[in-house]
Amino acid sequence: MSTVHDARLVPAAGAAWAAALVATSGGRVPLGVAVLLVCLGCGGAAVAMLRGSRIAATCALVCAVAGGVTGVATAQGDREAASGEAIIAAGDTEAWITVTSQATPLTGWDGGERHRVAATVSAWRPQCREPPSCAPWRASDAPVMVSLEAPPRRGDALRVEALWVASDRGRAAAVAWDARTVEVGPPSLLVAWRASFDRATAGVDPSSRGLVRGMVVGDTSSMPPSQEREMRVAGLAHLTAVSGAHFAILIMASGGAMAAMRAPRAIRAGVILAVAVIFAALVGAESSVLRALGMAVAVALATAWGRPARGLAALAASVTVLMVVEPELSGSLGFAMSVLAVAAIVLWSPRVAVTLARVVTPGLARVAAIPIVAQAAVTPVLVVIEPRLGPYAVIANLAAGIAVLPTMLVGATTLVLAAGFPWAAAAAAQLAGLCASAIAMIARVSAGAPGSWLSWPAGVLGVILAALVTACLIAATVLHHPSRRVAALVGACALTGASLAVAAGAESPVMRDWDIAVCDVGQGDMLLLRAAPGAAVVIDTGPPGGGASACLERHGVERVPVLVLTHPHQDHDGAVVSVLGAATVESAWVAEAGARGPAASALAGAGVPVEVPRPGRQEQVGRVALTVLSEAHADPGEDGNDASVIVHAAAGETTLLALGDLERRGQQGLLTQLSGGVAVDVVKVAHHGSADQLPALAARIDAVVAVVTVGLDNRHGHPTDEALELYGAGAEALLRTDLCGDVHLGTVDGALTWSRCPTDVAR
């Protein structure tokens, strides 16, 4: 039996979305034009309805909606821009802000740990130097981006001192990179409630604590980066983004309780609406939350009227209203995925369930159909974000589905109890953590399975191919003729296979048989020593934003048995958080000078064992052998370049001497250890090829290839001609990352080979 869907609001939703996208993407539309569109549309709709022309009425209504959304978005954008310009023009200011997003860590971007948050300015004034004559506070509603030392909580009210500059970050009208918190306002009821939930879950095992918080209130800040990656690869990351599933569980629980109490429809509807609104306010106004809230409002209205909620009509109405209230959502990929997933569940999952019911029980078919269609529907958007596919996503979602409901229900119970019964909330949190541990295990197994992260063509081609595959899958379940269904399924399989082949066969910048990769991370160091398939020892991470995670991805590194941080400078350890998010780090070596620095703290916070290696320390990791030649040549309390950990390594048959950032004093200390000289395949030249080199040490190093890690057009003048001449004189090749990009070296049939560079300095 087919279901008839009410699609009358779909054109209006599409028009609202398109209008909001145009209005918020830089296409400024005069308000007069928007008002004219509204008037003409409304007038045309009235005339068309009187004459009984539904098509004309729909077209006119679409014009009216588009004009209305455009006008609202344009007016809102102009108002926010004006507020931002006023704050920027004021110079140094103090402002009251309300934090509206989860904090994003920016480890060491300015020499220390900072956190970026989105916020809204509620009031501001020029910075007050003489309190009696301070300027009055000016009201504002400007959306801003702020960088702070301590990570605030969503909903916190802060008084900050900052210098604002123009922003190019989405909706933010201004940004402050050096904001200083001078006062924290009293927490609101919702902020205090969330804090009590954090306290209740503090005793949960660290491997499950972040997952419980993410699945209940969408707070992923305490999830280890490695677990975030496992959830993403396994296709389970949506569980920690508050969405329709959370609201569905709450509506089911609250509605069921009201029905059991035989409450009137109006009261049931009021309770459902109140629960949904309070929960949305508690977790924050994310795109998926707002869309789900709109659907919840539709369910509440349907309950009050005693009629079943129509999914497609509710979705279209939610999109239309949200485009008026929050037009910035039109450009959100998260919102697009949320809408696509719900539309697929409403329209497509019943057909898929019918198809699956031919081989499994109807109940299992209905359950299995939901993750299948949701995953397929959002795939074209996912490849925009990251051109990769997790082939085990559906299986992982089906397996995790057993634990999702109890985790969310017990977690929601913990949230409710946390407000007044902390001891009971703590006990419930332990049970929620036990349920969540099963999901963590499924994510870990799925992410670690062979072929768990397959490359897909990037760019427009990848999106088109993913859309075609999805269209073929839809046709395979919707078409009535068996031969056409089979043809569509074969087409989907063929397109998928061809896409994977194209991605796998695309020319790779990575040398196939590399043993050592010297990554181009700008003015900084990052070396990979291949230990096993998918695993590499990493020496340094480069600076923040230098591309450390991208380097690991393009070299297929998902596991780091040992991470060596030679010394606590940002160009060597500034991207630790990025590495933690891109791969599983199993252990770390740091210089004594950096044992208590932000990088070591980030590693320890992620549960990574941190060690200060002593001279002579040796470690065999797969096909990599490490030896520490000299741990530090500086005073223990000094964090200079001479504090560098110096490593001799062998990756397979390829040997390496990594000199960190040693300067003359440190090089003199190393010289005494290399009294007999050392022969290696590769030497990583000290301190980016600076002028501070010791000729006697260079003469004692017999290297086939010398590599200089250096950023293009850096302000330090690295590398110097003296350093290039010193190390290039005795080497067969002298390679620089600023000219060559990534440098790859390996030994094939006993011969050292290396990647060629168009601007080789080598002879």
Secondary structure in CASP SS format (residue, H / E / C, confidence):
PFRMAT SS
TARGET T0000
AUTHOR 0000-0000-0000
METHOD secondary structure of the structure
MODEL  1
M C 1.00
S C 1.00
T C 1.00
V C 1.00
H C 1.00
D C 1.00
A C 1.00
R C 1.00
L C 1.00
V H 1.00
P H 1.00
A H 1.00
A H 1.00
G H 1.00
A H 1.00
A H 1.00
W H 1.00
A H 1.00
A H 1.00
A H 1.00
L H 1.00
V H 1.00
A H 1.00
T H 1.00
S C 1.00
G C 1.00
G C 1.00
R C 1.00
V C 1.00
P C 1.00
L H 1.00
G H 1.00
V H 1.00
A H 1.00
V H 1.00
L H 1.00
L H 1.00
V H 1.00
C H 1.00
L H 1.00
G H 1.00
C H 1.00
G H 1.00
G H 1.00
A H 1.00
A H 1.00
V H 1.00
A H 1.00
M H 1.00
L H 1.00
R C 1.00
G C 1.00
S C 1.00
R H 1.00
I H 1.00
A H 1.00
A H 1.00
T H 1.00
C H 1.00
A H 1.00
L H 1.00
V H 1.00
C H 1.00
A H 1.00
V H 1.00
A H 1.00
G H 1.00
G H 1.00
V H 1.00
T H 1.00
G H 1.00
V H 1.00
A H 1.00
T H 1.00
A H 1.00
Q H 1.00
G H 1.00
D H 1.00
R H 1.00
E H 1.00
A H 1.00
A H 1.00
S H 1.00
G H 1.00
E H 1.00
A H 1.00
I H 1.00
I H 1.00
A H 1.00
A C 1.00
G C 1.00
D E 1.00
T E 1.00
E E 1.00
A E 1.00
W E 1.00
I E 1.00
T E 1.00
V E 1.00
T C 1.00
S C 1.00
Q C 1.00
A C 1.00
T E 1.00
P E 1.00
L E 1.00
T E 1.00
G C 1.00
W C 1.00
D C 1.00
G C 1.00
G C 1.00
E E 1.00
R E 1.00
H E 1.00
R E 1.00
V E 1.00
A E 1.00
A E 1.00
T E 1.00
V E 1.00
S E 1.00
A E 1.00
W E 1.00
R E 1.00
P E 1.00
Q C 1.00
C C 1.00
R C 1.00
E C 1.00
P H 1.00
P H 1.00
S H 1.00
C C 1.00
A C 1.00
P C 1.00
W C 1.00
R E 1.00
A E 1.00
S C 1.00
D C 1.00
A C 1.00
P E 1.00
V E 1.00
M E 1.00
V E 1.00
S E 1.00
L E 1.00
E C 1.00
A C 1.00
P C 1.00
P C 1.00
R C 1.00
R C 1.00
G C 1.00
D C 1.00
A E 1.00
L E 1.00
R E 1.00
V E 1.00
E E 1.00
A E 1.00
L E 1.00
W C 1.00
V E 1.00
A E 1.00
S C 1.00
D C 1.00
R C 1.00
G C 1.00
R C 1.00
A C 1.00
A C 1.00
A E 1.00
V E 1.00
A E 1.00
W C 1.00
D C 1.00
A C 1.00
R E 1.00
T E 1.00
V E 1.00
E E 1.00
V E 1.00
G C 1.00
P C 1.00
P C 1.00
S C 1.00
L H 1.00
L H 1.00
V H 1.00
A H 1.00
W H 1.00
R H 1.00
A H 1.00
S H 1.00
F H 1.00
D H 1.00
R H 1.00
A H 1.00
T H 1.00
A C 1.00
G C 1.00
V C 1.00
D C 1.00
P H 1.00
S H 1.00
S H 1.00
R H 1.00
G H 1.00
L H 1.00
V H 1.00
R H 1.00
G H 1.00
M H 1.00
V H 1.00
V H 1.00
G C 1.00
D C 1.00
T C 1.00
S C 1.00
S C 1.00
M C 1.00
P C 1.00
P H 1.00
S H 1.00
Q H 1.00
E H 1.00
R H 1.00
E H 1.00
M H 1.00
R H 1.00
V H 1.00
A C 1.00
G C 1.00
L C 1.00
A H 1.00
H H 1.00
L H 1.00
T H 1.00
A C 1.00
V C 1.00
S C 1.00
G H 1.00
A H 1.00
H H 1.00
F H 1.00
A H 1.00
I H 1.00
L H 1.00
I H 1.00
M H 1.00
A H 1.00
S H 1.00
G H 1.00
G H 1.00
A H 1.00
M H 1.00
A H 1.00
A H 1.00
M C 1.00
R C 1.00
A C 1.00
P C 1.00
R H 1.00
A H 1.00
I H 1.00
R H 1.00
A H 1.00
G H 1.00
V H 1.00
I H 1.00
L H 1.00
A H 1.00
V H 1.00
A H 1.00
V H 1.00
I H 1.00
F H 1.00
A H 1.00
A H 1.00
L H 1.00
V H 1.00
G C 1.00
A C 1.00
E C 1.00
S H 1.00
S H 1.00
V H 1.00
L H 1.00
R H 1.00
A H 1.00
L H 1.00
G H 1.00
M H 1.00
A H 1.00
V H 1.00
A H 1.00
V H 1.00
A H 1.00
L H 1.00
A H 1.00
T H 1.00
A H 1.00
W H 1.00
G C 1.00
R C 1.00
P C 1.00
A C 1.00
R C 1.00
G H 1.00
L H 1.00
A H 1.00
A H 1.00
L H 1.00
A H 1.00
A H 1.00
S H 1.00
V H 1.00
T H 1.00
V H 1.00
L H 1.00
M H 1.00
V H 1.00
V H 1.00
E C 1.00
P H 1.00
E H 1.00
L H 1.00
S H 1.00
G H 1.00
S C 1.00
L H 1.00
G H 1.00
F H 1.00
A H 1.00
M H 1.00
S H 1.00
V H 1.00
L H 1.00
A H 1.00
V H 1.00
A H 1.00
A H 1.00
I H 1.00
V H 1.00
L H 1.00
W C 1.00
S H 1.00
P H 1.00
R H 1.00
V H 1.00
A H 1.00
V H 1.00
T H 1.00
L H 1.00
A C 1.00
R C 1.00
V C 1.00
V C 1.00
T C 1.00
P H 1.00
G H 1.00
L H 1.00
A H 1.00
R H 1.00
V H 1.00
A H 1.00
A H 1.00
I H 1.00
P H 1.00
I H 1.00
V H 1.00
A H 1.00
Q H 1.00
A H 1.00
A H 1.00
V H 1.00
T H 1.00
P H 1.00
V H 1.00
L H 1.00
V H 1.00
V H 1.00
I H 1.00
E C 1.00
P C 1.00
R E 1.00
L E 1.00
G C 1.00
P C 1.00
Y C 1.00
A H 1.00
V H 1.00
I H 1.00
A H 1.00
N H 1.00
L H 1.00
A H 1.00
A H 1.00
G H 1.00
I H 1.00
A H 1.00
V H 1.00
L H 1.00
P H 1.00
T H 1.00
M H 1.00
L H 1.00
V H 1.00
G H 1.00
A H 1.00
T H 1.00
T H 1.00
L H 1.00
V H 1.00
L H 1.00
A H 1.00
A C 1.00
G C 1.00
F C 1.00
P H 1.00
W H 1.00
A H 1.00
A H 1.00
A H 1.00
A H 1.00
A H 1.00
A H 1.00
Q H 1.00
L H 1.00
A H 1.00
G H 1.00
L H 1.00
C H 1.00
A H 1.00
S H 1.00
A H 1.00
I H 1.00
A H 1.00
M H 1.00
I H 1.00
A H 1.00
R H 1.00
V H 1.00
S H 1.00
A H 1.00
G H 1.00
A C 1.00
P C 1.00
G C 1.00
S C 1.00
W C 1.00
L E 1.00
S E 1.00
W C 1.00
P C 1.00
A C 1.00
G H 1.00
V H 1.00
L H 1.00
G H 1.00
V H 1.00
I H 1.00
L H 1.00
A H 1.00
A H 1.00
L H 1.00
V H 1.00
T H 1.00
A H 1.00
C H 1.00
L H 1.00
I H 1.00
A H 1.00
A H 1.00
T H 1.00
V H 1.00
L C 1.00
H C 1.00
H C 1.00
P H 1.00
S H 1.00
R H 1.00
R H 1.00
V H 1.00
A H 1.00
A H 1.00
L H 1.00
V H 1.00
G H 1.00
A H 1.00
C H 1.00
A H 1.00
L H 1.00
T H 1.00
G H 1.00
A H 1.00
S H 1.00
L H 1.00
A H 1.00
V H 1.00
A H 1.00
A H 1.00
G H 1.00
A C 1.00
E C 1.00
S C 1.00
P C 1.00
V C 1.00
M C 1.00
R C 1.00
D C 1.00
W C 1.00
D C 1.00
I E 1.00
A E 1.00
V E 1.00
C C 1.00
D C 1.00
V C 1.00
G C 1.00
Q C 1.00
G C 1.00
D C 1.00
M C 1.00
L E 1.00
L E 1.00
L E 1.00
R E 1.00
A E 1.00
A E 1.00
P C 1.00
G C 1.00
A E 1.00
A E 1.00
V E 1.00
V E 1.00
I E 1.00
D C 1.00
T C 1.00
G C 1.00
P C 1.00
P C 1.00
G C 1.00
G C 1.00
G C 1.00
A H 1.00
S H 1.00
A H 1.00
C H 1.00
L H 1.00
E H 1.00
R H 1.00
H C 1.00
G C 1.00
V C 1.00
E C 1.00
R E 1.00
V E 1.00
P C 1.00
V C 1.00
L E 1.00
V E 1.00
L E 1.00
T C 1.00
H C 1.00
P C 1.00
H C 1.00
Q H 1.00
D H 1.00
H H 1.00
D H 1.00
G C 1.00
A C 1.00
V H 1.00
V H 1.00
S H 1.00
V H 1.00
L H 1.00
G H 1.00
A H 1.00
A C 1.00
T E 1.00
V E 1.00
E C 1.00
S C 1.00
A E 1.00
W E 1.00
V E 1.00
A C 1.00
E H 1.00
A H 1.00
G H 1.00
A C 1.00
R C 1.00
G C 1.00
P H 1.00
A H 1.00
A H 1.00
S H 1.00
A H 1.00
L H 1.00
A H 1.00
G H 1.00
A C 1.00
G C 1.00
V C 1.00
P C 1.00
V E 1.00
E E 1.00
V C 1.00
P C 1.00
R C 1.00
P C 1.00
G C 1.00
R C 1.00
Q E 1.00
E E 1.00
Q E 1.00
V E 1.00
G C 1.00
R C 1.00
V E 1.00
A E 1.00
L E 1.00
T E 1.00
V E 1.00
L E 1.00
S E 1.00
E C 1.00
A C 1.00
H C 1.00
A C 1.00
D C 1.00
P C 1.00
G C 1.00
E C 1.00
D C 1.00
G C 1.00
N H 1.00
D H 1.00
A H 1.00
S C 1.00
V C 1.00
I E 1.00
V E 1.00
H E 1.00
A E 1.00
A E 1.00
A E 1.00
G C 1.00
E C 1.00
T E 1.00
T E 1.00
L E 1.00
L E 1.00
A E 1.00
L C 1.00
G C 1.00
D C 1.00
L C 1.00
E C 1.00
R H 1.00
R H 1.00
G H 1.00
Q H 1.00
Q H 1.00
G H 1.00
L H 1.00
L H 1.00
T H 1.00
Q H 1.00
L C 1.00
S C 1.00
G C 1.00
G C 1.00
V E 1.00
A E 1.00
V E 1.00
D E 1.00
V E 1.00
V E 1.00
K E 1.00
V C 1.00
A H 1.00
H H 1.00
H H 1.00
G H 1.00
S C 1.00
A C 1.00
D C 1.00
Q C 1.00
L C 1.00
P H 1.00
A H 1.00
L H 1.00
A H 1.00
A H 1.00
R H 1.00
I E 1.00
D E 1.00
A E 1.00
V E 1.00
V E 1.00
A E 1.00
V E 1.00
V E 1.00
T C 1.00
V C 1.00
G C 1.00
L C 1.00
D C 1.00
N C 1.00
R C 1.00
H C 1.00
G C 1.00
H C 1.00
P C 1.00
T C 1.00
D H 1.00
E H 1.00
A H 1.00
L H 1.00
E H 1.00
L H 1.00
Y H 1.00
G H 1.00
A C 1.00
G C 1.00
A C 1.00
E C 1.00
A E 1.00
L E 1.00
L E 1.00
R E 1.00
T H 1.00
D H 1.00
L H 1.00
C H 1.00
G C 1.00
D C 1.00
V E 1.00
H E 1.00
L E 1.00
G E 1.00
T E 1.00
V E 1.00
D C 1.00
G C 1.00
A E 1.00
L E 1.00
T E 1.00
W E 1.00
S C 1.00
R C 1.00
C C 1.00
P C 1.00
T C 1.00
D C 1.00
V C 1.00
A C 1.00
R C 1.00
END
